């Protein structure tokens, strides 16, 4: 019983209910979906890194040989670099949940730090603490994602047309990025600067060795633009579309799955767009999320009819298949 003088809890002090009951006939499938595979995830991270290196070196060499022709290629390479860095950040997220390896937790942390956190400047332990508060205190004032949604008024972004959507993003992006850098530098300044070392060693140095100073400068420009411009934009678009807190009181109803082709290919790599499945079962690794989503869509009418999903970046979330 509440003490006589204790304050009445506000809505923001009450954690959102889960809001979904697992069907008995799907429990074995869900259990199987929790199996981790650290070597598969490590291979995915190495592939992400290889694409970053290839994009930087190819663009740098072309810029050195044919500057005018190289500019469009460099712009595409910049987006690709940002996308692959975003993919690595998604694998840091996997590491925070021990989804690289659940039983061998030291291996989980070593691999996710070396192969995903190092190139992106993330500190795994600090990210894990913050992100698990998002899951454990979902919907309360202690939920860091809800704090960000409120501070930046993310639910008010106009998605009716491309122009107002871009304006809304650009108005909020500086404050978003300042907060990101502040938190990163306060937590671990040296770690936040490690991507500069990674870029110099793995993107700029190979371009210099293959084609000289001009190619190295071009590769450095592509990498820096990918890291400092493309990555924050992609991350911000992704994070701004994952939840709708204002009209829900359960985790299931407040979470949005972003399942459009562009979203899955560019903004939510490694199945990050299957966000409802992730919030229901955070221990399901990235390589099993899409499979489990499909299994739920065919095996549970309640999941299929209630799922809140967005089919495009500008789309309004809708319910059902």
Secondary structure as the mmCIF struct_conf table of DSSP 4:
data_model
#
loop_
_struct_conf.conf_type_id
_struct_conf.id
_struct_conf.beg_label_comp_id
_struct_conf.beg_label_asym_id
_struct_conf.beg_label_seq_id
_struct_conf.end_label_comp_id
_struct_conf.end_label_asym_id
_struct_conf.end_label_seq_id
TURN_TY1_P TURN_TY1_P1 UNK A 4 UNK A 5
BEND BEND1 UNK A 6 UNK A 6
HELX_LH_PP_P HELX_LH_PP_P1 UNK A 7 UNK A 10
HELX_RH_3T_P HELX_RH_3T_P1 UNK A 11 UNK A 13
BEND BEND2 UNK A 14 UNK A 14
HELX_LH_PP_P HELX_LH_PP_P2 UNK A 15 UNK A 16
STRN STRN1 UNK A 17 UNK A 17
HELX_RH_3T_P HELX_RH_3T_P2 UNK A 24 UNK A 26
HELX_RH_AL_P HELX_RH_AL_P1 UNK A 27 UNK A 33
TURN_TY1_P TURN_TY1_P2 UNK A 34 UNK A 34
HELX_RH_AL_P HELX_RH_AL_P2 UNK A 38 UNK A 65
HELX_RH_AL_P HELX_RH_AL_P3 UNK A 67 UNK A 96
TURN_TY1_P TURN_TY1_P3 UNK A 97 UNK A 98
BEND BEND3 UNK A 100 UNK A 100
BEND BEND4 UNK A 102 UNK A 103
HELX_RH_AL_P HELX_RH_AL_P4 UNK A 105 UNK A 112
HELX_RH_PI_P HELX_RH_PI_P1 UNK A 113 UNK A 117
HELX_RH_AL_P HELX_RH_AL_P5 UNK A 118 UNK A 120
TURN_TY1_P TURN_TY1_P4 UNK A 121 UNK A 121
HELX_RH_AL_P HELX_RH_AL_P6 UNK A 124 UNK A 136
TURN_TY1_P TURN_TY1_P5 UNK A 137 UNK A 139
BEND BEND5 UNK A 140 UNK A 140
TURN_TY1_P TURN_TY1_P6 UNK A 141 UNK A 142
HELX_RH_AL_P HELX_RH_AL_P7 UNK A 144 UNK A 152
TURN_TY1_P TURN_TY1_P7 UNK A 153 UNK A 153
HELX_RH_3T_P HELX_RH_3T_P3 UNK A 154 UNK A 156
BEND BEND6 UNK A 160 UNK A 161
HELX_RH_AL_P HELX_RH_AL_P8 UNK A 162 UNK A 192
TURN_TY1_P TURN_TY1_P8 UNK A 193 UNK A 193
HELX_RH_AL_P HELX_RH_AL_P9 UNK A 194 UNK A 199
HELX_RH_PI_P HELX_RH_PI_P2 UNK A 200 UNK A 204
HELX_RH_AL_P HELX_RH_AL_P10 UNK A 205 UNK A 211
HELX_RH_AL_P HELX_RH_AL_P11 UNK A 213 UNK A 225
HELX_RH_PI_P HELX_RH_PI_P3 UNK A 226 UNK A 230
HELX_RH_AL_P HELX_RH_AL_P12 UNK A 231 UNK A 240
TURN_TY1_P TURN_TY1_P9 UNK A 241 UNK A 241
BEND BEND7 UNK A 242 UNK A 242
STRN STRN2 UNK A 243 UNK A 243
TURN_TY1_P TURN_TY1_P10 UNK A 246 UNK A 247
BEND BEND8 UNK A 249 UNK A 249
STRN STRN3 UNK A 250 UNK A 250
HELX_RH_AL_P HELX_RH_AL_P13 UNK A 251 UNK A 254
STRN STRN4 UNK A 255 UNK A 255
STRN STRN5 UNK A 257 UNK A 258
BEND BEND9 UNK A 260 UNK A 260
HELX_RH_AL_P HELX_RH_AL_P14 UNK A 261 UNK A 262
HELX_RH_PI_P HELX_RH_PI_P4 UNK A 263 UNK A 267
BEND BEND10 UNK A 268 UNK A 268
TURN_TY1_P TURN_TY1_P11 UNK A 269 UNK A 273
HELX_RH_AL_P HELX_RH_AL_P15 UNK A 275 UNK A 280
TURN_TY1_P TURN_TY1_P12 UNK A 282 UNK A 283
BEND BEND11 UNK A 284 UNK A 284
HELX_RH_AL_P HELX_RH_AL_P16 UNK A 286 UNK A 299
HELX_RH_AL_P HELX_RH_AL_P17 UNK A 301 UNK A 306
STRN STRN6 UNK A 308 UNK A 310
BEND BEND12 UNK A 311 UNK A 312
TURN_TY1_P TURN_TY1_P13 UNK A 313 UNK A 314
HELX_LH_PP_P HELX_LH_PP_P3 UNK A 315 UNK A 317
STRN STRN7 UNK A 318 UNK A 319
#
